[in-house]
Amino acid sequence: MAQTKNLCAQISLDLHQKICEARERAGLTTAQYITALITEYFKMKENGGNETMTNGKTRTLAFQIDEEFFLRIKAHLERETARTGHKLTQREFVLGLIEEALNEAERQAQDAEAAENK
C-alpha cells in the first residue's frame, strides 16, 4: 500500500455540502472521493486543461465565435426553453444543427451517386 499523508483545508459550507452530496452519490469515503478529484484535476492539467475521454468513443469539438453571434444563440436557447418547457442546452442545439446538416449532405451525396449510376 502506498504511503499516505493527511491534507486539511478550510472550505466554505456551501462547497462542503456539494462535496458531501457528490461523495455520497459516488458511494466513496471522503478520502477516496478527494483523492479521485485531485487525481482527475492533475490528469486534466497534464492534458492541457481538457478532460480526457477514456472510453475512446467521444471527441471534443470546440471553436470560438463572435460575441454578438453568441448572444443570439443564447437568446434563441432561452426562447426555445420558454416555448417548449424543456431546457435546450448549447450542446443539444449545436449537435442538432450538425446532425441535420450531415443528414442533408449525406442525402444529397446519395442522390448524386444514384443519378450518376443511371
Biopython code that builds the backbone (N, CA, C, O; Angstrom):
import numpy as np
from Bio.PDB.StructureBuilder import StructureBuilder

atoms = [
    (1, "MET", "N", (0.844, -1.183, 0.000)),
    (1, "MET", "CA", (0.000, 0.000, 0.000)),
    (1, "MET", "C", (0.882, 1.236, 0.000)),
    (1, "MET", "O", (1.897, 1.292, 0.694)),
    (2, "ALA", "N", (0.473, 2.239, -0.800)),
    (2, "ALA", "CA", (1.238, 3.479, -0.878)),
    (2, "ALA", "C", (1.163, 4.232, 0.439)),
    (2, "ALA", "O", (0.160, 4.181, 1.150)),
    (3, "GLN", "N", (2.230, 4.919, 0.742)),
    (3, "GLN", "CA", (2.220, 5.745, 1.944)),
    (3, "GLN", "C", (1.252, 6.898, 1.739)),
    (3, "GLN", "O", (1.073, 7.374, 0.618)),
    (4, "THR", "N", (0.638, 7.338, 2.804)),
    (4, "THR", "CA", (-0.322, 8.437, 2.708)),
    (4, "THR", "C", (0.035, 9.540, 3.682)),
    (4, "THR", "O", (0.795, 9.339, 4.629)),
    (5, "LYS", "N", (-0.528, 10.708, 3.432)),
    (5, "LYS", "CA", (-0.318, 11.857, 4.301)),
    (5, "LYS", "C", (-1.628, 12.637, 4.340)),
    (5, "LYS", "O", (-2.329, 12.732, 3.333)),
    (6, "ASN", "N", (-1.952, 13.189, 5.491)),
    (6, "ASN", "CA", (-3.180, 13.940, 5.671)),
    (6, "ASN", "C", (-3.095, 15.298, 4.977)),
    (6, "ASN", "O", (-2.033, 15.920, 4.947)),
    (7, "LEU", "N", (-4.214, 15.752, 4.423)),
    (7, "LEU", "CA", (-4.314, 17.053, 3.772)),
    (7, "LEU", "C", (-5.572, 17.729, 4.304)),
    (7, "LEU", "O", (-6.674, 17.205, 4.142)),
    (8, "CYS", "N", (-5.415, 18.875, 4.929)),
    (8, "CYS", "CA", (-6.558, 19.591, 5.521)),
    (8, "CYS", "C", (-6.683, 20.962, 4.889)),
    (8, "CYS", "O", (-5.685, 21.592, 4.539)),
    (9, "ALA", "N", (-7.925, 21.421, 4.744)),
    (9, "ALA", "CA", (-8.165, 22.757, 4.209)),
    (9, "ALA", "C", (-9.518, 23.244, 4.677)),
    (9, "ALA", "O", (-10.476, 22.474, 4.744)),
    (10, "GLN", "N", (-9.597, 24.519, 4.999)),
    (10, "GLN", "CA", (-10.871, 25.127, 5.341)),
    (10, "GLN", "C", (-11.581, 25.506, 4.043)),
    (10, "GLN", "O", (-10.991, 26.152, 3.178)),
    (11, "ILE", "N", (-12.845, 25.106, 3.907)),
    (11, "ILE", "CA", (-13.631, 25.441, 2.722)),
    (11, "ILE", "C", (-14.983, 25.977, 3.170)),
    (11, "ILE", "O", (-15.390, 25.795, 4.318)),
    (12, "SER", "N", (-15.673, 26.644, 2.244)),
    (12, "SER", "CA", (-16.980, 27.211, 2.592)),
    (12, "SER", "C", (-17.975, 26.088, 2.881)),
    (12, "SER", "O", (-17.813, 24.961, 2.412)),
    (13, "LEU", "N", (-18.997, 26.411, 3.653)),
    (13, "LEU", "CA", (-20.033, 25.422, 3.981)),
    (13, "LEU", "C", (-20.766, 24.958, 2.732)),
    (13, "LEU", "O", (-21.106, 23.780, 2.615)),
    (14, "ASP", "N", (-21.015, 25.877, 1.790)),
    (14, "ASP", "CA", (-21.694, 25.502, 0.546)),
    (14, "ASP", "C", (-20.881, 24.479, -0.239)),
    (14, "ASP", "O", (-21.420, 23.479, -0.712)),
    (15, "LEU", "N", (-19.578, 24.735, -0.375)),
    (15, "LEU", "CA", (-18.715, 23.802, -1.094)),
    (15, "LEU", "C", (-18.641, 22.465, -0.354)),
    (15, "LEU", "O", (-18.660, 21.405, -0.979)),
    (16, "HIS", "N", (-18.557, 22.515, 0.941)),
    (16, "HIS", "CA", (-18.516, 21.287, 1.748)),
    (16, "HIS", "C", (-19.769, 20.450, 1.504)),
    (16, "HIS", "O", (-19.686, 19.231, 1.351)),
    (17, "GLN", "N", (-20.922, 21.102, 1.469)),
    (17, "GLN", "CA", (-22.185, 20.403, 1.240)),
    (17, "GLN", "C", (-22.201, 19.750, -0.135)),
    (17, "GLN", "O", (-22.611, 18.597, -0.268)),
    (18, "LYS", "N", (-21.757, 20.479, -1.163)),
    (18, "LYS", "CA", (-21.711, 19.930, -2.515)),
    (18, "LYS", "C", (-20.807, 18.697, -2.570)),
    (18, "LYS", "O", (-21.148, 17.685, -3.183)),
    (19, "ILE", "N", (-19.662, 18.805, -1.925)),
    (19, "ILE", "CA", (-18.712, 17.690, -1.917)),
    (19, "ILE", "C", (-19.325, 16.487, -1.211)),
    (19, "ILE", "O", (-19.220, 15.361, -1.697)),
    (20, "CYS", "N", (-19.959, 16.718, -0.074)),
    (20, "CYS", "CA", (-20.572, 15.606, 0.675)),
    (20, "CYS", "C", (-21.655, 14.915, -0.141)),
    (20, "CYS", "O", (-21.731, 13.687, -0.159)),
    (21, "GLU", "N", (-22.493, 15.695, -0.817)),
    (21, "GLU", "CA", (-23.558, 15.112, -1.631)),
    (21, "GLU", "C", (-22.990, 14.302, -2.787)),
    (21, "GLU", "O", (-23.452, 13.193, -3.057)),
    (22, "ALA", "N", (-21.990, 14.850, -3.471)),
    (22, "ALA", "CA", (-21.375, 14.142, -4.597)),
    (22, "ALA", "C", (-20.655, 12.882, -4.123)),
    (22, "ALA", "O", (-20.721, 11.842, -4.778)),
    (23, "ARG", "N", (-19.977, 12.976, -2.998)),
    (23, "ARG", "CA", (-19.268, 11.826, -2.433)),
    (23, "ARG", "C", (-20.242, 10.711, -2.096)),
    (23, "ARG", "O", (-19.975, 9.541, -2.370)),
    (24, "GLU", "N", (-21.385, 11.076, -1.496)),
    (24, "GLU", "CA", (-22.391, 10.076, -1.141)),
    (24, "GLU", "C", (-22.978, 9.421, -2.379)),
    (24, "GLU", "O", (-23.182, 8.207, -2.405)),
    (25, "ARG", "N", (-23.255, 10.224, -3.414)),
    (25, "ARG", "CA", (-23.781, 9.662, -4.669)),
    (25, "ARG", "C", (-22.791, 8.687, -5.279)),
    (25, "ARG", "O", (-23.181, 7.672, -5.857)),
    (26, "ALA", "N", (-21.511, 8.998, -5.146)),
    (26, "ALA", "CA", (-20.467, 8.135, -5.715)),
    (26, "ALA", "C", (-20.220, 6.903, -4.854)),
    (26, "ALA", "O", (-19.597, 5.941, -5.304)),
    (27, "GLY", "N", (-20.703, 6.933, -3.627)),
    (27, "GLY", "CA", (-20.512, 5.795, -2.729)),
    (27, "GLY", "C", (-19.073, 5.629, -2.275)),
    (27, "GLY", "O", (-18.605, 4.508, -2.076)),
    (28, "LEU", "N", (-18.376, 6.732, -2.111)),
    (28, "LEU", "CA", (-16.965, 6.686, -1.724)),
    (28, "LEU", "C", (-16.775, 7.295, -0.340)),
    (28, "LEU", "O", (-17.612, 8.057, 0.144)),
    (29, "THR", "N", (-15.673, 6.946, 0.275)),
    (29, "THR", "CA", (-15.285, 7.621, 1.515)),
    (29, "THR", "C", (-14.778, 9.003, 1.141)),
    (29, "THR", "O", (-14.503, 9.269, -0.029)),
    (30, "THR", "N", (-14.653, 9.877, 2.117)),
    (30, "THR", "CA", (-14.135, 11.216, 1.853)),
    (30, "THR", "C", (-12.729, 11.138, 1.266)),
    (30, "THR", "O", (-12.413, 11.845, 0.309)),
    (31, "ALA", "N", (-11.897, 10.289, 1.832)),
    (31, "ALA", "CA", (-10.522, 10.155, 1.338)),
    (31, "ALA", "C", (-10.513, 9.673, -0.114)),
    (31, "ALA", "O", (-9.759, 10.192, -0.937)),
    (32, "GLN", "N", (-11.345, 8.690, -0.424)),
    (32, "GLN", "CA", (-11.397, 8.171, -1.795)),
    (32, "GLN", "C", (-11.891, 9.248, -2.769)),
    (32, "GLN", "O", (-11.347, 9.412, -3.861)),
    (33, "TYR", "N", (-12.929, 9.975, -2.352)),
    (33, "TYR", "CA", (-13.515, 10.988, -3.233)),
    (33, "TYR", "C", (-12.538, 12.136, -3.486)),
    (33, "TYR", "O", (-12.348, 12.542, -4.632)),
    (34, "ILE", "N", (-11.923, 12.658, -2.435)),
    (34, "ILE", "CA", (-10.972, 13.768, -2.594)),
    (34, "ILE", "C", (-9.759, 13.318, -3.406)),
    (34, "ILE", "O", (-9.253, 14.071, -4.238)),
    (35, "THR", "N", (-9.293, 12.094, -3.165)),
    (35, "THR", "CA", (-8.169, 11.564, -3.948)),
    (35, "THR", "C", (-8.547, 11.501, -5.430)),
    (35, "THR", "O", (-7.753, 11.878, -6.292)),
    (36, "ALA", "N", (-9.755, 11.026, -5.721)),
    (36, "ALA", "CA", (-10.201, 10.943, -7.113)),
    (36, "ALA", "C", (-10.295, 12.327, -7.744)),
    (36, "ALA", "O", (-9.885, 12.511, -8.890)),
    (37, "LEU", "N", (-10.831, 13.302, -7.010)),
    (37, "LEU", "CA", (-10.929, 14.668, -7.530)),
    (37, "LEU", "C", (-9.565, 15.256, -7.849)),
    (37, "LEU", "O", (-9.355, 15.828, -8.919)),
    (38, "ILE", "N", (-8.649, 15.109, -6.915)),
    (38, "ILE", "CA", (-7.308, 15.681, -7.115)),
    (38, "ILE", "C", (-6.577, 14.959, -8.247)),
    (38, "ILE", "O", (-5.890, 15.593, -9.048)),
    (39, "THR", "N", (-6.722, 13.650, -8.310)),
    (39, "THR", "CA", (-6.099, 12.879, -9.393)),
    (39, "THR", "C", (-6.652, 13.320, -10.743)),
    (39, "THR", "O", (-5.893, 13.526, -11.690)),
    (40, "GLU", "N", (-7.980, 13.464, -10.833)),
    (40, "GLU", "CA", (-8.606, 13.917, -12.075)),
    (40, "GLU", "C", (-8.129, 15.309, -12.452)),
    (40, "GLU", "O", (-7.882, 15.585, -13.626)),
    (41, "TYR", "N", (-7.999, 16.184, -11.471)),
    (41, "TYR", "CA", (-7.519, 17.541, -11.713)),
    (41, "TYR", "C", (-6.119, 17.522, -12.340)),
    (41, "TYR", "O", (-5.877, 18.209, -13.332)),
    (42, "PHE", "N", (-5.212, 16.751, -11.776)),
    (42, "PHE", "CA", (-3.850, 16.724, -12.301)),
    (42, "PHE", "C", (-3.781, 16.044, -13.666)),
    (42, "PHE", "O", (-2.955, 16.425, -14.496)),
    (43, "LYS", "N", (-4.620, 15.058, -13.913)),
    (43, "LYS", "CA", (-4.674, 14.442, -15.248)),
    (43, "LYS", "C", (-5.157, 15.468, -16.265)),
    (43, "LYS", "O", (-4.638, 15.544, -17.379)),
    (44, "MET", "N", (-6.153, 16.257, -15.872)),
    (44, "MET", "CA", (-6.678, 17.284, -16.749)),
    (44, "MET", "C", (-5.598, 18.329, -17.038)),
    (44, "MET", "O", (-5.451, 18.763, -18.181)),
    (45, "LYS", "N", (-4.849, 18.734, -16.026)),
    (45, "LYS", "CA", (-3.775, 19.705, -16.215)),
    (45, "LYS", "C", (-2.714, 19.169, -17.179)),
    (45, "LYS", "O", (-2.197, 19.909, -18.016)),
    (46, "GLU", "N", (-2.398, 17.887, -17.056)),
    (46, "GLU", "CA", (-1.411, 17.268, -17.942)),
    (46, "GLU", "C", (-1.909, 17.231, -19.381)),
    (46, "GLU", "O", (-1.111, 17.186, -20.317)),
    (47, "ASN", "N", (-3.215, 17.251, -19.554)),
    (47, "ASN", "CA", (-3.809, 17.186, -20.882)),
    (47, "ASN", "C", (-4.153, 18.579, -21.410)),
    (47, "ASN", "O", (-5.053, 18.721, -22.238)),
    (48, "GLY", "N", (-3.464, 19.580, -20.950)),
    (48, "GLY", "CA", (-3.673, 20.936, -21.433)),
    (48, "GLY", "C", (-4.950, 21.579, -20.941)),
    (48, "GLY", "O", (-5.473, 22.487, -21.587)),
    (49, "GLY", "N", (-5.462, 21.127, -19.809)),
    (49, "GLY", "CA", (-6.677, 21.716, -19.259)),
    (49, "GLY", "C", (-7.950, 21.071, -19.740)),
    (49, "GLY", "O", (-9.043, 21.497, -19.366)),
    (50, "ASN", "N", (-7.827, 20.039, -20.572)),
    (50, "ASN", "CA", (-9.005, 19.375, -21.111)),
    (50, "ASN", "C", (-9.224, 18.040, -20.427)),
    (50, "ASN", "O", (-8.276, 17.345, -20.061)),
    (51, "GLU", "N", (-10.498, 17.694, -20.260)),
    (51, "GLU", "CA", (-10.809, 16.378, -19.727)),
    (51, "GLU", "C", (-10.429, 15.344, -20.782)),
    (51, "GLU", "O", (-10.581, 15.583, -21.980)),
    (52, "THR", "N", (-9.949, 14.227, -20.340)),
    (52, "THR", "CA", (-9.671, 13.157, -21.281)),
    (52, "THR", "C", (-10.886, 12.273, -21.375)),
    (52, "THR", "O", (-11.565, 12.025, -20.379)),
    (53, "MET", "N", (-11.158, 11.802, -22.559)),
    (53, "MET", "CA", (-12.272, 10.902, -22.783)),
    (53, "MET", "C", (-11.693, 9.498, -22.877)),
    (53, "MET", "O", (-11.142, 9.106, -23.905)),
    (54, "THR", "N", (-11.824, 8.759, -21.806)),
    (54, "THR", "CA", (-11.150, 7.478, -21.726)),
    (54, "THR", "C", (-11.864, 6.362, -22.462)),
    (54, "THR", "O", (-11.260, 5.317, -22.706)),
    (55, "ASN", "N", (-13.128, 6.540, -22.827)),
    (55, "ASN", "CA", (-13.829, 5.444, -23.482)),
    (55, "ASN", "C", (-13.519, 5.361, -24.968)),
    (55, "ASN", "O", (-13.917, 4.397, -25.622)),
    (56, "GLY", "N", (-12.818, 6.348, -25.518)),
    (56, "GLY", "CA", (-12.423, 6.306, -26.917)),
    (56, "GLY", "C", (-13.570, 6.527, -27.882)),
    (56, "GLY", "O", (-13.369, 6.446, -29.094)),
    (57, "LYS", "N", (-14.762, 6.804, -27.388)),
    (57, "LYS", "CA", (-15.922, 6.938, -28.252)),
    (57, "LYS", "C", (-16.400, 8.374, -28.390)),
    (57, "LYS", "O", (-17.316, 8.634, -29.170)),
    (58, "THR", "N", (-15.819, 9.302, -27.667)),
    (58, "THR", "CA", (-16.236, 10.694, -27.772)),
    (58, "THR", "C", (-15.035, 11.577, -28.039)),
    (58, "THR", "O", (-13.913, 11.260, -27.646)),
    (59, "ARG", "N", (-15.280, 12.673, -28.702)),
    (59, "ARG", "CA", (-14.250, 13.663, -29.000)),
    (59, "ARG", "C", (-14.801, 15.041, -28.691)),
    (59, "ARG", "O", (-16.015, 15.244, -28.657)),
    (60, "THR", "N", (-13.908, 15.978, -28.468)),
    (60, "THR", "CA", (-14.309, 17.347, -28.195)),
    (60, "THR", "C", (-14.202, 18.162, -29.469)),
    (60, "THR", "O", (-13.212, 18.078, -30.195)),
    (61, "LEU", "N", (-15.229, 18.950, -29.732)),
    (61, "LEU", "CA", (-15.256, 19.874, -30.855)),
    (61, "LEU", "C", (-15.446, 21.263, -30.256)),
    (61, "LEU", "O", (-16.483, 21.543, -29.656)),
    (62, "ALA", "N", (-14.459, 22.128, -30.415)),
    (62, "ALA", "CA", (-14.541, 23.451, -29.793)),
    (62, "ALA", "C", (-14.116, 24.517, -30.793)),
    (62, "ALA", "O", (-13.228, 24.300, -31.617)),
    (63, "PHE", "N", (-14.765, 25.669, -30.706)),
    (63, "PHE", "CA", (-14.418, 26.789, -31.566)),
    (63, "PHE", "C", (-14.913, 28.072, -30.923)),
    (63, "PHE", "O", (-15.806, 28.052, -30.076)),
    (64, "GLN", "N", (-14.328, 29.183, -31.330)),
    (64, "GLN", "CA", (-14.736, 30.476, -30.810)),
    (64, "GLN", "C", (-15.624, 31.171, -31.822)),
    (64, "GLN", "O", (-15.458, 31.009, -33.031)),
    (65, "ILE", "N", (-16.584, 31.958, -31.303)),
    (65, "ILE", "CA", (-17.488, 32.700, -32.164)),
    (65, "ILE", "C", (-17.567, 34.138, -31.684)),
    (65, "ILE", "O", (-17.196, 34.448, -30.552)),
    (66, "ASP", "N", (-18.047, 35.001, -32.539)),
    (66, "ASP", "CA", (-18.225, 36.413, -32.233)),
    (66, "ASP", "C", (-19.220, 36.581, -31.083)),
    (66, "ASP", "O", (-20.175, 35.811, -30.972)),
    (67, "GLU", "N", (-19.004, 37.573, -30.236)),
    (67, "GLU", "CA", (-19.862, 37.832, -29.074)),
    (67, "GLU", "C", (-21.321, 38.042, -29.475)),
    (67, "GLU", "O", (-22.223, 37.510, -28.829)),
    (68, "GLU", "N", (-21.556, 38.811, -30.532)),
    (68, "GLU", "CA", (-22.920, 39.081, -30.973)),
    (68, "GLU", "C", (-23.624, 37.782, -31.402)),
    (68, "GLU", "O", (-24.795, 37.567, -31.089)),
    (69, "PHE", "N", (-22.905, 36.940, -32.109)),
    (69, "PHE", "CA", (-23.454, 35.649, -32.533)),
    (69, "PHE", "C", (-23.763, 34.780, -31.319)),
    (69, "PHE", "O", (-24.799, 34.116, -31.272)),
    (70, "PHE", "N", (-22.869, 34.785, -30.344)),
    (70, "PHE", "CA", (-23.067, 34.022, -29.108)),
    (70, "PHE", "C", (-24.331, 34.484, -28.390)),
    (70, "PHE", "O", (-25.118, 33.663, -27.920)),
    (71, "LEU", "N", (-24.524, 35.806, -28.308)),
    (71, "LEU", "CA", (-25.708, 36.343, -27.635)),
    (71, "LEU", "C", (-26.992, 35.979, -28.380)),
    (71, "LEU", "O", (-28.025, 35.745, -27.753)),
    (72, "ARG", "N", (-26.936, 35.929, -29.712)),
    (72, "ARG", "CA", (-28.100, 35.492, -30.493)),
    (72, "ARG", "C", (-28.440, 34.048, -30.176)),
    (72, "ARG", "O", (-29.611, 33.696, -30.038)),
    (73, "ILE", "N", (-27.422, 33.213, -30.060)),
    (73, "ILE", "CA", (-27.644, 31.800, -29.743)),
    (73, "ILE", "C", (-28.255, 31.682, -28.351)),
    (73, "ILE", "O", (-29.220, 30.941, -28.161)),
    (74, "LYS", "N", (-27.702, 32.406, -27.371)),
    (74, "LYS", "CA", (-28.228, 32.352, -26.004)),
    (74, "LYS", "C", (-29.693, 32.785, -25.973)),
    (74, "LYS", "O", (-30.509, 32.168, -25.288)),
    (75, "ALA", "N", (-30.029, 33.846, -26.714)),
    (75, "ALA", "CA", (-31.413, 34.321, -26.765)),
    (75, "ALA", "C", (-32.321, 33.251, -27.364)),
    (75, "ALA", "O", (-33.430, 33.031, -26.876)),
    (76, "HIS", "N", (-31.856, 32.593, -28.410)),
    (76, "HIS", "CA", (-32.631, 31.512, -29.028)),
    (76, "HIS", "C", (-32.860, 30.375, -28.039)),
    (76, "HIS", "O", (-33.969, 29.854, -27.928)),
    (77, "LEU", "N", (-31.809, 29.994, -27.324)),
    (77, "LEU", "CA", (-31.937, 28.903, -26.350)),
    (77, "LEU", "C", (-32.967, 29.261, -25.274)),
    (77, "LEU", "O", (-33.761, 28.415, -24.863)),
    (78, "GLU", "N", (-32.949, 30.506, -24.827)),
    (78, "GLU", "CA", (-33.920, 30.953, -23.817)),
    (78, "GLU", "C", (-35.341, 30.918, -24.367)),
    (78, "GLU", "O", (-36.266, 30.475, -23.688)),
    (79, "ARG", "N", (-35.510, 31.396, -25.621)),
    (79, "ARG", "CA", (-36.855, 31.370, -26.236)),
    (79, "ARG", "C", (-37.363, 29.943, -26.381)),
    (79, "ARG", "O", (-38.520, 29.659, -26.070)),
    (80, "GLU", "N", (-36.502, 29.045, -26.854)),
    (80, "GLU", "CA", (-36.912, 27.655, -27.047)),
    (80, "GLU", "C", (-37.219, 26.977, -25.719)),
    (80, "GLU", "O", (-38.146, 26.173, -25.624)),
    (81, "THR", "N", (-36.445, 27.302, -24.704)),
    (81, "THR", "CA", (-36.701, 26.745, -23.374)),
    (81, "THR", "C", (-38.056, 27.208, -22.871)),
    (81, "THR", "O", (-38.825, 26.413, -22.330)),
    (82, "ALA", "N", (-38.352, 28.486, -23.044)),
    (82, "ALA", "CA", (-39.646, 29.021, -22.611)),
    (82, "ALA", "C", (-40.782, 28.422, -23.434)),
    (82, "ALA", "O", (-41.840, 28.102, -22.893)),
    (83, "ARG", "N", (-40.566, 28.270, -24.734)),
    (83, "ARG", "CA", (-41.611, 27.758, -25.628)),
    (83, "ARG", "C", (-41.933, 26.293, -25.356)),
    (83, "ARG", "O", (-43.100, 25.903, -25.335)),
    (84, "THR", "N", (-40.899, 25.485, -25.148)),
    (84, "THR", "CA", (-41.105, 24.042, -25.009)),
    (84, "THR", "C", (-41.217, 23.562, -23.569)),
    (84, "THR", "O", (-41.735, 22.476, -23.312)),
    (85, "GLY", "N", (-40.733, 24.368, -22.632)),
    (85, "GLY", "CA", (-40.712, 23.929, -21.243)),
    (85, "GLY", "C", (-39.578, 22.965, -20.955)),
    (85, "GLY", "O", (-39.484, 22.424, -19.854)),
    (86, "HIS", "N", (-38.719, 22.748, -21.936)),
    (86, "HIS", "CA", (-37.535, 21.879, -21.796)),
    (86, "HIS", "C", (-36.304, 22.739, -22.001)),
    (86, "HIS", "O", (-36.215, 23.462, -22.993)),
    (87, "LYS", "N", (-35.342, 22.673, -21.068)),
    (87, "LYS", "CA", (-34.130, 23.477, -21.194)),
    (87, "LYS", "C", (-33.305, 22.981, -22.376)),
    (87, "LYS", "O", (-32.784, 21.866, -22.356)),
    (88, "LEU", "N", (-33.191, 23.806, -23.390)),
    (88, "LEU", "CA", (-32.369, 23.491, -24.549)),
    (88, "LEU", "C", (-30.959, 23.967, -24.266)),
    (88, "LEU", "O", (-30.728, 25.160, -24.071)),
    (89, "THR", "N", (-30.011, 23.032, -24.244)),
    (89, "THR", "CA", (-28.629, 23.385, -23.952)),
    (89, "THR", "C", (-27.890, 23.758, -25.236)),
    (89, "THR", "O", (-28.323, 23.430, -26.341)),
    (90, "GLN", "N", (-26.768, 24.451, -25.063)),
    (90, "GLN", "CA", (-25.931, 24.765, -26.220)),
    (90, "GLN", "C", (-25.520, 23.485, -26.933)),
    (90, "GLN", "O", (-25.535, 23.408, -28.161)),
    (91, "ARG", "N", (-25.156, 22.490, -26.146)),
    (91, "ARG", "CA", (-24.704, 21.214, -26.709)),
    (91, "ARG", "C", (-25.795, 20.574, -27.564)),
    (91, "ARG", "O", (-25.545, 20.170, -28.700)),
    (92, "GLU", "N", (-27.005, 20.483, -27.013)),
    (92, "GLU", "CA", (-28.118, 19.894, -27.767)),
    (92, "GLU", "C", (-28.385, 20.677, -29.048)),
    (92, "GLU", "O", (-28.597, 20.095, -30.112)),
    (93, "PHE", "N", (-28.371, 21.996, -28.934)),
    (93, "PHE", "CA", (-28.647, 22.856, -30.078)),
    (93, "PHE", "C", (-27.618, 22.650, -31.184)),
    (93, "PHE", "O", (-27.977, 22.413, -32.337)),
    (94, "VAL", "N", (-26.343, 22.739, -30.831)),
    (94, "VAL", "CA", (-25.283, 22.616, -31.833)),
    (94, "VAL", "C", (-25.251, 21.207, -32.420)),
    (94, "VAL", "O", (-25.118, 21.051, -33.634)),
    (95, "LEU", "N", (-25.370, 20.190, -31.586)),
    (95, "LEU", "CA", (-25.378, 18.825, -32.108)),
    (95, "LEU", "C", (-26.568, 18.591, -33.032)),
    (95, "LEU", "O", (-26.445, 17.907, -34.048)),
    (96, "GLY", "N", (-27.715, 19.158, -32.680)),
    (96, "GLY", "CA", (-28.887, 19.027, -33.550)),
    (96, "GLY", "C", (-28.654, 19.658, -34.911)),
    (96, "GLY", "O", (-29.007, 19.074, -35.935)),
    (97, "LEU", "N", (-28.062, 20.847, -34.931)),
    (97, "LEU", "CA", (-27.768, 21.515, -36.199)),
    (97, "LEU", "C", (-26.778, 20.718, -37.038)),
    (97, "LEU", "O", (-26.956, 20.569, -38.247)),
    (98, "ILE", "N", (-25.737, 20.210, -36.394)),
    (98, "ILE", "CA", (-24.722, 19.432, -37.107)),
    (98, "ILE", "C", (-25.346, 18.157, -37.675)),
    (98, "ILE", "O", (-25.095, 17.791, -38.824)),
    (99, "GLU", "N", (-26.155, 17.490, -36.864)),
    (99, "GLU", "CA", (-26.811, 16.252, -37.307)),
    (99, "GLU", "C", (-27.707, 16.514, -38.519)),
    (99, "GLU", "O", (-27.685, 15.755, -39.488)),
    (100, "GLU", "N", (-28.497, 17.595, -38.458)),
    (100, "GLU", "CA", (-29.364, 17.953, -39.595)),
    (100, "GLU", "C", (-28.539, 18.224, -40.851)),
    (100, "GLU", "O", (-28.876, 17.738, -41.930)),
    (101, "ALA", "N", (-27.471, 18.986, -40.718)),
    (101, "ALA", "CA", (-26.637, 19.327, -41.868)),
    (101, "ALA", "C", (-25.967, 18.087, -42.451)),
    (101, "ALA", "O", (-25.905, 17.929, -43.671)),
    (102, "LEU", "N", (-25.471, 17.219, -41.595)),
    (102, "LEU", "CA", (-24.830, 15.986, -42.091)),
    (102, "LEU", "C", (-25.836, 15.072, -42.781)),
    (102, "LEU", "O", (-25.544, 14.507, -43.835)),
    (103, "ASN", "N", (-27.017, 14.928, -42.190)),
    (103, "ASN", "CA", (-28.049, 14.093, -42.820)),
    (103, "ASN", "C", (-28.402, 14.615, -44.200)),
    (103, "ASN", "O", (-28.534, 13.840, -45.148)),
    (104, "GLU", "N", (-28.557, 15.938, -44.317)),
    (104, "GLU", "CA", (-28.884, 16.542, -45.610)),
    (104, "GLU", "C", (-27.736, 16.365, -46.610)),
    (104, "GLU", "O", (-27.977, 16.034, -47.771)),
    (105, "ALA", "N", (-26.516, 16.577, -46.181)),
    (105, "ALA", "CA", (-25.351, 16.415, -47.067)),
    (105, "ALA", "C", (-25.217, 14.966, -47.524)),
    (105, "ALA", "O", (-24.914, 14.710, -48.690)),
    (106, "GLU", "N", (-25.438, 14.023, -46.623)),
    (106, "GLU", "CA", (-25.358, 12.603, -46.981)),
    (106, "GLU", "C", (-26.478, 12.226, -47.945)),
    (106, "GLU", "O", (-26.261, 11.434, -48.863)),
    (107, "ARG", "N", (-27.678, 12.786, -47.749)),
    (107, "ARG", "CA", (-28.795, 12.515, -48.653)),
    (107, "ARG", "C", (-28.477, 13.050, -50.054)),
    (107, "ARG", "O", (-28.728, 12.383, -51.058)),
    (108, "GLN", "N", (-27.925, 14.257, -50.102)),
    (108, "GLN", "CA", (-27.566, 14.842, -51.398)),
    (108, "GLN", "C", (-26.481, 14.025, -52.084)),
    (108, "GLN", "O", (-26.523, 13.839, -53.300)),
    (109, "ALA", "N", (-25.510, 13.537, -51.321)),
    (109, "ALA", "CA", (-24.433, 12.719, -51.891)),
    (109, "ALA", "C", (-25.004, 11.413, -52.440)),
    (109, "ALA", "O", (-24.592, 10.962, -53.510)),
    (110, "GLN", "N", (-25.940, 10.805, -51.726)),
    (110, "GLN", "CA", (-26.566, 9.569, -52.196)),
    (110, "GLN", "C", (-27.387, 9.817, -53.462)),
    (110, "GLN", "O", (-27.372, 9.007, -54.389)),
    (111, "ASP", "N", (-28.107, 10.951, -53.494)),
    (111, "ASP", "CA", (-28.889, 11.292, -54.678)),
    (111, "ASP", "C", (-27.986, 11.513, -55.879)),
    (111, "ASP", "O", (-28.296, 11.068, -56.985)),
    (112, "ALA", "N", (-26.865, 12.199, -55.666)),
    (112, "ALA", "CA", (-25.923, 12.456, -56.759)),
    (112, "ALA", "C", (-25.312, 11.152, -57.250)),
    (112, "ALA", "O", (-25.155, 10.959, -58.456)),
    (113, "GLU", "N", (-24.968, 10.260, -56.339)),
    (113, "GLU", "CA", (-24.403, 8.958, -56.715)),
    (113, "GLU", "C", (-25.412, 8.125, -57.484)),
    (113, "GLU", "O", (-25.057, 7.453, -58.452)),
    (114, "ALA", "N", (-26.662, 8.163, -57.060)),
    (114, "ALA", "CA", (-27.713, 7.405, -57.748)),
    (114, "ALA", "C", (-27.933, 7.967, -59.154)),
    (114, "ALA", "O", (-28.151, 7.207, -60.097)),
    (115, "ALA", "N", (-27.878, 9.291, -59.296)),
    (115, "ALA", "CA", (-28.049, 9.918, -60.620)),
    (115, "ALA", "C", (-26.899, 9.555, -61.542)),
    (115, "ALA", "O", (-27.111, 9.368, -62.740)),
    (116, "GLU", "N", (-25.684, 9.450, -61.013)),
    (116, "GLU", "CA", (-24.517, 9.082, -61.825)),
    (116, "GLU", "C", (-24.600, 7.636, -62.300)),
    (116, "GLU", "O", (-24.136, 7.308, -63.392)),
    (117, "ASN", "N", (-25.184, 6.784, -61.489)),
    (117, "ASN", "CA", (-25.254, 5.359, -61.802)),
    (117, "ASN", "C", (-26.397, 5.000, -62.735)),
    (117, "ASN", "O", (-26.553, 3.832, -63.091)),
    (118, "LYS", "N", (-27.207, 5.985, -63.142)),
    (118, "LYS", "CA", (-28.333, 5.715, -64.058)),
    (118, "LYS", "C", (-27.871, 5.657, -65.471)),
    (118, "LYS", "O", (-28.677, 5.441, -66.376)),
]
sb = StructureBuilder()
sb.init_structure("model")
sb.init_model(0)
sb.init_chain("A")
sb.init_seg("    ")
for serial, (resi, resn, name, xyz) in enumerate(atoms, 1):
    if name == "N":
        sb.init_residue(resn, " ", resi, " ")
    sb.init_atom(name, np.array(xyz, "f"), 0.0, 1.0, " ", f" {name:<3s}", serial, name[0])
structure = sb.get_structure()
